């Protein structure tokens, strides 16, 4: 027992269990094999996805976009105004036998609304063979005459129309009107005076404050008691704070740019008083709040006039 060796701690030692040494060429071969398998797998997946995409596209074309079962056979066009359905079809740029599902509805809507005469258009597919188009037209309530220069020629007078919001448009060609209203004369609209050519561009809105107030005056006038008594002939918008209105009966009436309804009612009251006195209004300044200046003419001095009829309602029927 005195000569027994003390036990060693095995954790401090290192036992040799297995010694495996691979050549570097074998290691590179294993790595190359794994890389080739990975690349092959990725290529197979990519080719499978591409093949599925091509087959899906072919199937979509054959079964949907080129399928004769969805060919356009009926173009249902309706408008609330006077533009003919044939003209709207031409503006829409849609042809019969086109595939209804392949048709770009946003493009058709955009093409229609690019026409200044069209305020809003809705386009809807009605499967399997019908395209439905509904159009809301801009209705002109005033007119603007401007001089446009011409190369190597004298300037020409161009007539534009303006709707209640101030959008400028060219008058509708009679050949583009619906047959039902083709022979009906258009209602006369007042002339907006005091604008130059740079302020009037077709397809754009006139933002000038005096013009916007003048258009509000036209709309308010048609709903006022004066609508059946006189006719608005011209509205001068050149002054910064007032509008000068000339009637078909030769009267000149000045309006301020606010409280139009109140001024129209005052105009009616003064006109009614003039009829009782046997007089007619020559000039009237409604821009003055109190003691309104008015100049009278003898009613007998005016030429005889036919009775004025109120304009027809702006609620328009649809033309298919």
C-alpha positions in Angstrom: 0.0 0.0 0.0 2.9 2.3 0.5 4.0 1.9 -3.1 0.6 2.3 -4.8 0.5 5.0 -7.4 -1.9 7.9 -7.0 -4.8 8.0 -9.5 -4.7 10.7 -12.1 -7.6 13.0 -13.1 -8.8 11.8 -16.5 -10.1 15.2 -17.5 -6.5 16.4 -17.6 -5.5 13.8 -20.0 -6.4 13.2 -23.7 -7.2 9.8 -25.1 -6.7 9.0 -28.8 -9.9 7.3 -30.0 -10.0 7.6 -33.8 -7.8 9.3 -36.3 -9.6 9.9 -39.7 -7.8 12.0 -42.3 -9.5 12.8 -45.7 -7.7 14.1 -48.7 -8.5 17.7 -49.8 -9.6 16.4 -53.2 -12.3 14.2 -51.5 -13.5 17.2 -49.5 -13.8 19.3 -52.6 -15.7 16.5 -54.4 -18.3 16.3 -51.6 -18.7 20.1 -51.6 -19.1 20.1 -55.4 -21.7 17.4 -55.3 -23.7 19.3 -52.7 -23.5 22.5 -54.7 -24.6 20.7 -57.9 -27.5 19.2 -56.2 -28.6 22.6 -54.8 -28.3 24.3 -58.2 -30.1 21.5 -59.9 -32.9 21.7 -57.3 -33.2 25.5 -57.8 -33.2 25.1 -61.6 -35.9 22.5 -61.4 -38.0 24.7 -59.2 -37.5 27.7 -61.4 -38.3 25.8 -64.6 -41.4 24.3 -62.9 -42.6 27.8 -62.0 -41.9 29.2 -65.5 -43.7 26.2 -67.1 -46.7 26.7 -64.7 -46.7 30.4 -65.6 -46.7 29.7 -69.4 -49.4 27.0 -69.1 -51.5 29.3 -66.9 -51.2 32.2 -69.3 -52.1 30.0 -72.3 -55.0 28.6 -70.4 -56.2 32.1 -69.4 -56.0 33.3 -73.0 -57.8 30.3 -74.4 -60.4 30.1 -71.7 -61.0 33.8 -70.9 -59.3 36.5 -73.0 -59.7 34.9 -76.4 -62.8 32.9 -75.6 -65.6 33.7 -78.2 -68.1 33.0 -75.5 -67.3 36.5 -74.0 -67.2 38.4 -77.3 -68.9 41.9 -77.1 -72.2 41.8 -78.9 -74.2 44.6 -77.4 -73.0 48.2 -76.5 -75.6 49.7 -74.2 -75.0 53.5 -74.2 -77.3 56.0 -72.4 -76.8 59.7 -71.7 -78.7 62.3 -69.8 -78.2 64.9 -72.5 -78.2 65.4 -76.2 -75.1 63.6 -77.5 -76.0 60.8 -79.8 -75.3 57.2 -78.7 -73.3 56.6 -81.9 -71.0 59.5 -81.1 -70.4 58.2 -77.6 -69.6 54.8 -79.0 -67.0 56.4 -81.2 -65.5 58.3 -78.3 -65.4 55.1 -76.2 -63.2 53.4 -78.8 -64.9 50.0 -78.3 -65.7 47.6 -81.2 -68.1 44.7 -81.3 -66.6 41.2 -81.1 -63.9 42.5 -78.7 -63.4 40.2 -75.7 -65.4 41.7 -72.9 -63.1 40.4 -70.1 -60.0 41.7 -71.9 -61.4 45.2 -72.3 -59.8 47.9 -70.2 -62.7 49.6 -68.6 -60.5 52.3 -67.0 -59.3 53.2 -70.5 -62.8 53.5 -71.9 -63.9 55.7 -68.9 -60.8 57.9 -69.3 -61.3 58.4 -73.0 -64.9 59.5 -72.5 -64.1 61.9 -69.7 -61.4 63.5 -71.7 -64.1 64.9 -73.9 -65.0 68.3 -72.5 -68.7 67.8 -73.1 -68.7 64.7 -70.8 -68.8 65.4 -67.1 -68.8 61.8 -65.8 -68.9 58.3 -67.4 -69.5 54.9 -65.9 -68.5 51.7 -67.6 -69.7 48.2 -66.6 -69.5 44.7 -67.9 -72.7 42.7 -68.1 -71.6 39.2 -68.8 -71.5 37.5 -71.2 -71.9 39.9 -74.1 -72.9 43.4 -73.0 -70.9 46.6 -72.1 -73.0 49.2 -70.3 -72.0 52.9 -70.5 -73.7 55.7 -68.7 -72.8 59.3 -69.4 -73.6 62.6 -67.6 -73.1 65.6 -69.9 -72.0 69.1 -69.1 -74.8 71.5 -69.8 -73.8 74.9 -71.2 -75.4 77.9 -69.4 -73.2 80.7 -70.9 -71.1 81.5 -73.9 -67.7 83.1 -74.4 -66.5 84.7 -77.7 -62.7 85.1 -78.0 -60.4 86.1 -80.8 -57.9 83.4 -81.8 -54.8 84.3 -83.9 -54.3 82.4 -87.1 -51.0 82.0 -88.9 -50.8 84.3 -92.0 -54.4 85.3 -91.5 -56.5 87.7 -89.5 -57.8 86.5 -86.1 -61.0 84.5 -86.0 -63.8 84.7 -83.5 -64.2 81.3 -81.7 -67.3 80.5 -79.7 -67.0 78.5 -76.5 -69.6 77.3 -74.1 -69.3 77.2 -70.3 -71.2 75.0 -67.8 -72.3 75.9 -64.3 -68.9 74.9 -62.8 -66.9 77.0 -65.3 -65.7 74.2 -67.6 -65.0 75.4 -71.2 -66.1 73.3 -74.2 -66.7 73.7 -77.9 -70.4 73.7 -79.0 -71.6 70.3 -80.0 -71.7 69.6 -83.7 -75.3 69.2 -84.9 -74.2 65.9 -86.5 -73.3 64.6 -83.0 -76.6 65.3 -81.5 -79.3 62.7 -80.9 -81.9 62.5 -83.7 -84.7 63.2 -81.3 -83.4 66.7 -80.5 -81.6 67.4 -83.8 -84.2 69.8 -85.1 -84.9 71.6 -81.8 -83.2 75.1 -81.4 -80.9 75.4 -78.5 -81.9 77.7 -75.7 -80.1 81.1 -75.9 -77.5 81.5 -73.2 -76.0 84.8 -72.0 -72.6 86.0 -73.2 -69.8 86.4 -70.7 -67.8 89.5 -71.7 -64.5 90.9 -70.5 -62.3 87.7 -70.9 -59.4 87.3 -73.2 -58.2 84.2 -75.1 -55.6 83.3 -72.5 -58.3 82.8 -69.8 -60.4 80.5 -72.0 -59.1 77.1 -72.8 -61.3 74.2 -73.9 -61.3 71.3 -71.4 -60.2 73.6 -68.6 -62.1 75.3 -65.8 -62.2 79.1 -65.5 -61.3 79.8 -61.9 -61.8 83.6 -62.0 -64.0 84.7 -59.2 -66.1 87.1 -61.2 -66.8 84.4 -63.8 -67.8 81.9 -61.1 -70.2 84.5 -59.5 -71.6 85.2 -63.0 -72.4 81.5 -63.5 -74.1 81.4 -60.1 -76.1 84.4 -61.2 -77.3 82.6 -64.4 -78.4 79.6 -62.4 -80.1 81.7 -59.7 -81.8 83.9 -62.3 -83.5 80.9 -63.9 -85.1 80.1 -60.5 -86.1 83.6 -59.8 -89.4 85.5 -60.7 -87.5 87.5 -63.3 -86.9 84.5 -65.5 -90.2 84.9 -67.3 -90.0 88.6 -67.6 -86.6 89.4 -69.1 -83.8 87.6 -70.8 -80.1 87.8 -69.8 -78.2 88.8 -72.9 -74.7 89.7 -71.7 -72.7 89.7 -68.4 -69.6 91.9 -68.2 -67.1 90.3 -65.8 -64.3 92.8 -66.3 -64.9 94.9 -63.1 -63.3 93.5 -60.0 -66.3 93.9 -57.6 -69.4 94.1 -59.7 -71.2 92.4 -62.7 -72.9 94.4 -65.4 -75.9 92.6 -66.8 -77.5 93.6 -70.1 -81.0 92.2 -70.8 -82.6 91.4 -74.1 -85.0 94.4 -73.4 -82.1 96.8 -73.3 -81.8 97.3 -69.5 -78.5 97.5 -67.7 -78.4 96.1 -64.2 -75.3 96.2 -61.9 -74.9 93.3 -59.3 -72.4 93.0 -56.5 -70.7 89.7 -56.0 -72.7 88.4 -53.0 -76.3 88.1 -52.0 -77.5 87.3 -55.5 -80.9 86.0 -54.5 -81.6 89.1 -52.5 -80.6 91.3 -55.4 -82.8 89.3 -57.8 -85.8 89.7 -55.6 -85.1 93.5 -55.3 -84.9 93.7 -59.1 -88.3 92.0 -59.4 -89.8 94.4 -56.9 -88.5 97.4 -58.8 -89.6 96.0 -62.1 -93.0 95.3 -60.8 -93.3 98.9 -59.5 -92.2 100.1 -62.9 -95.0 98.2 -64.6 -97.5 99.8 -62.3 -96.2 103.2 -63.2 -96.0 102.4 -67.0 -92.3 102.6 -67.0 -89.4 100.3 -67.8 -85.9 100.1 -66.3 -83.1 101.7 -68.2 -80.4 101.3 -65.6 -80.4 99.8 -62.2 -77.6 99.6 -59.7 -78.2 96.8 -57.2 -74.7 97.0 -55.8 -75.9 99.8 -53.7 -77.6 98.4 -50.5 -79.8 101.4 -49.7 -81.6 103.9 -52.0 -81.0 101.8 -55.1 -80.3 104.1 -58.1 -82.6 103.5 -61.0 -83.2 105.3 -64.3 -86.6 104.9 -66.0 -87.9 104.8 -69.5 -91.4 105.2 -70.7 -92.7 101.8 -71.4 -94.4 103.1 -74.6 -90.9 104.1 -75.9 -89.8 100.5 -75.9 -90.5 98.2 -79.0 -93.3 95.7 -78.4 -92.0 92.4 -77.2 -93.4 88.9 -77.2 -94.0 87.3 -73.8 -91.1 85.5 -72.3 -91.5 81.8 -71.5 -89.5 80.2 -68.7 -86.8 77.9 -69.9 -87.4 74.2 -69.9 -86.3 72.3 -66.9 -82.7 71.1 -66.8 -83.9 67.6 -65.9 -83.0 65.9 -69.2 -84.3 62.6 -70.6 -82.0 59.8 -71.6 -81.3 59.0 -75.2 -80.2 55.4 -76.0 
